[in-house]
Amino acid sequence: MIGKLYGVGVGPGDPELITVKAFRTLKEADVIAYPKKLKGSKSYAHRIIDCYFQPEEKDMLGLVFPMTKDPDILEKKWTETVELVWEQLTQGKDVAFVTEGDPLLYSTFIHMMNMMKSTHPEVQISTIPGISSINGAASRLGIPLAEGDDHVAIIPAREDYELMRKVIEENDCVIFIKVAKVIDLMLQVLRDLDLLDKASVVTKVTSSEEIVWNINELDGADLEYLTLMVVRK
């Protein structure tokens, strides 16, 4: 028999924000697959579940995902990664792939799922929803994301002043992910719209490493990748 592949959302950072179903799935799975850093340190998703499992309890499968845009390298490495999971599945083992947030919202698991469907369509795949960093940020900051007929947008921040400005102008609330590399541009957009006081920025929300930033002290800041901005007009 071929094992089943699960995409398991483990929440935004606080281990207590894992759902009961996610916890049960991880307990019952034969193998827990997780994104692995090249230098050997634990990934964010791995650290979230760390308090629930001892290393000897589970077969842990670390998967390295290349941080490059080179299509040839990406194709090669992703093929290797999918085959590592397939190898476990062909042994009849159920594999739970953990991802921070939700597995179907800007998640590494999406590409894993699509490639597995393409190369090994016989594999049964299920996803376990997770609390996203967007929901975690709203709760932590006390900011309602939407009410009534409000329009909400989730946007990867880009080095495009006009587009970022347009998104803010056209929506009541915007959550900008991947904001770290373009924070100075985003601050300029907010100042030009006189909306600086309507923005909040948080890194690794709900985790023990969480930082809620003072918006007036972010010019030139070197922010970590897991940083988002909420603009609520």
Number of C-alpha atoms within 10 A of each C-alpha: 8 16 20 21 25 25 28 31 30 31 30 28 26 19 19 13 17 22 18 9 14 22 16 10 19 23 16 14 19 21 22 22 23 23 20 18 15 13 6 9 10 16 16 21 22 21 17 24 21 13 9 13 11 9 9 7 11 15 13 16 18 20 20 16 15 15 8 9 8 9 9 10 13 15 12 11 16 19 15 14 16 18 16 15 22 22 13 19 21 14 11 14 19 23 28 30 28 29 26 28 26 23 26 20 14 14 16 17 23 14 14 18 20 12 16 21 14 10 13 13 11 11 17 15 16 13 18 19 20 25 19 22 25 20 18 21 25 16 14 14 15 9 15 11 21 12 9 5 7 10 13 19 16 13 16 13 22 17 14 11 14 9 12 20 16 11 17 22 13 12 15 18 24 23 25 24 20 19 24 21 18 16 24 16 18 25 18 15 19 19 12 11 12 10 15 17 13 13 19 20 23 23 21 22 27 21 18 11 10 15 14 15 13 11 16 9 8 14 13 10 11 10 17 14 13 17 22 26 25 22 23 20 13
